[in-house]
Amino acid sequence: MVLGEHRVGNCFITGNILIMEPWSHKKDGCLKLEYHERLRKLPNWNKSQYYCFSPSLRDTGTGQSLSGYFNRQQFNADNVPIKPAETLEPGIFRLTKYKIIVEKNGDVSWQIYEESNKLIGGLCIIESSILFTSSDKHEVFEHQSKKEWVNRLRSMPKWDMTFAWGPWNILQACAQEKETKKSGPSTWGSGLRGERISRHLPLQTSLYDIAKWKVLWDRSSPLVINRLQFGARIFLYFLKIIVSWAYKIKDYFLKRMKK
């Protein structure tokens, strides 16, 4: 804080993620300028690849925020099973208002019925037993009313393959940005703030984009193929008419020439 107050909270590591709880107590400390000077001299954190904050995560069973969860539960990371998505059982599951779909190849996606009577979906990524939903979404072309959607959703088994879930954009990379040569409080914030995962993992981003286009193609391919077949039938119909008229014109000129 500006006036030399330190706020302190607990952190917990699960798999490859450092989860930070809200601050629990305060204590007197140095001024902000002195604090950042000391902070810059510390070694980089390398015990996990990512970090996030517990208030942004939700319990898969109750849907409630996990703010304070790790403090209350005396969290033990050894009790959390860490499984890759490829080993999950394929199927369709219910997670609050979301439908979670696990494909045989390990691809995971989500769907939800919006108030505008549209069914939208997107991809999911599982990291360290936490399900992260992508904010990139597309429309799903399935004709069903909201009542039908809700009834089908209620009949699905609950999602229990991760202990928590949250939006993908809360996950930050622990690798620091390159520090600038300028000194001053205005530059420290950008130097110490974790970048988005997409900037640090170009390979994972490219694979994510490929998977996103694959899902889009799977959803829209029936409609595209139907339109192509319709266009081909129209083309063949007009081609047949043109050929027929060509033969008629040919016969007409042959008869004129014989006369």
N, C-alpha and C positions, 0 to 999 in steps of 0.2 A: 504494500500500500504506500501512498505518497508520503504519509506522515510517519513512516517508520514502524508499521505494525505488520507482524508476520501472521499469516493464517496457515494453519497446519491441518492436514488430513491424512487418512490412510490410503495406501495403494495395495492392490492385489494382482498377482500374475496368474492368468489362466492360459495355458498353452503358449501362444506366441503374442499375447495381448496384455499390456499393462492397463489395469482398470483403476481409475482414480475416483475415490469417494469425495463427496463435498467436504469442505473444511469443517472440523469439529471443535477447534479451540483456537484462541489467539494468544500471541505473546509479543512482548516488546522486541523490536529489532532495529536494524540499521536503516538509514534512509534509502530511498529507492535507487539513487545513483550508486551508492556504495554496494547495495545488494546486487545490482546487475554487474558491477565490476567483479565481485566475487563469483557470481554465477558463471561468467564467461571463462573463468579459470578452471572450472570443474571439468572432469572428463565427460565425454558424451555417454549417454545411456545406451548400453548395448545388451541388456538382459532380455529384451523382447523387440520384435520388429515393428509392432504397432502399439498405439495407446488410444484410449477413449475414456469417457466419463460415465459413471454408473447411472446418473439421472436420465441419460438418453437411451438406456437399455430397458427392456421389459421382460418380465417373467413369462415364459411360454405357457405356464399353467394358469396363472391368474390375469395376465395382461397388465399388471401393475408395474410402475416404474421400479427399477432396482436401486434407487437412491437410498443409501443406508443399508441395503440388503447384505452386503459383504461384512459390514461391521456387526450387524445383528446375528447373522448366521454363523459367525466365526468361520468364515469361508475356508475350505480346504481344497486347494486346486487339485490335489492328488485324487480326489473323489469324482472329478469331472472327466467322463470318458471323451477322449479326443479322437474322432473318427473322420476320415476324409469322405467327401460326398460320394465318391465312387463305391464305397462300401455300404451305403445306406440302402434300405429296402425300397424298391420302386413302389409307387402308389400315389394316391391323392389324399390329402389330409386337410384338416381344419385348424386354422390359427386365428382366433378371434373372428374378424370379418374377412379374413383372407383364405383363399384356397391355395395350398402349397402342393406343387406337382413335382415328384421325383421321377425322372426318366431312368431307363435301364442303363444308359451310358453315364449316369451320375449328374446330368444336368438338372438343376433345380430352378423352378420359376414360381411366380405368384400371380394370382388373379383376384380382382375385387370388383364388386358391382357398385358403380358410382351413382350419385343422386340424379345425374343427367340421363339415367337409363342406358348407360353404356358399360359394357364389360371390358375392363382394361387389364393388362398384365405386364409383367417384366421379369427380369432374371433375379436370382438369389445367389449369394455366395456364402458358403459355410467356412468360418475360420475359428479354430479353437473352441468348438462346440457352441458357437454363437451364429445364428442365422442373420445375415445382413441382406436387406431388400434394396434393390437398385431403384433410384428415382427415375431412371429412363423407362418410359412406359409406352405401350402401343395398344391399339384397340384390338380386341378379340372378336372375331366375327362368329358369334354363336347366338342364334335367335332364341331367347328365353326371357320370360318376365322376371321381375324382381322376386315375386313370390316363389316361382319355380327355383330360382337361384338360392334363396334362403332355405327352402325345404331340402334341396340337394346338399347344401352345405351342412345342415344339421345332421344329416345321415352319415357324414364322413367321420372317420376316426380322428381324434385330436392329434395334433403335431406334438411329439415328445422326443424328437431326435436331437434337440439342442435344449440347453437349460435356459437360454435367453435369446432375444432377437431385437433388432433395431435397424434403422436406416443405414445404408452403406456409407453415406457421406460423414458419419460421425467418426469413422475409423481413420486415424491419422498415422502417418509414418513417423517413426522415432528418429530417423536420420535428419540431421539439422541441415538447414540451408547454409550455403557458403557465407561466412561473415563478410560484411563490407568493411572497407577501410575507414569509413566514417565512424566517429564515436559520438554517442549521444543517445538519450532515451528513445528518440524517434526511430532509430535504426535497430535497436535491440529487439523490439517486438517481432519484426520480420525475420531477424536472424535466429531467434529461438523458437519460432513457431513451426510445428511440423507441417510439411507439405501434404497435399492430398495424395492418396495412394496411387492415383493414375500417373502422377509425375515421377514417382519413384520406381514404378513397376511397369515399364513399357511393354515387356513381354506379356505380363498378366493382362494389361489393358488390351493388347492386340487380340489375345485369346478371348477376352471378354467381348470385344467387338464382333469377333467371328461367331461366338455363341449367340450374341444378340441378333445378328443377321440370320443365323440358322433358325432361331425361334420365329422371327418374322416371316421367313420363307415357309416354315411348317404351317403357320397360321393362314397365310395368304395364298399358298400355292394352289389349293383347290379352286379358289376364285379366279386366279390367273389362268390356270389350265382350261377352266370352263370358258373364259372369254376368248382364249386362243382357238379353241375348238369351234366356237360360234363364228369367229372371224374366218376360219378356214372354210366352214360350210358356205358362208356368204360369198367368199372368193370363188369357190368351185361352182356355185350356182351361176354367178355372172360369167365365169369362164365358159360354162356350158352354153349359155345364151349366145356369147360372142362366136364360139365355134359353129353353132347351128346357123347363125346368120351368115357366117363366112361361106359355108357350104351352099346355102341358098343363092348367095351372090355368084359363086362359082358356077353353079348349074345354070343360072340365068344367062351369064355371058357365053357359056358353051352352046346353049340353044341358039342364041343370037348369031354366033359365028357359023353354025351349021346352016342357017337360013341364008 
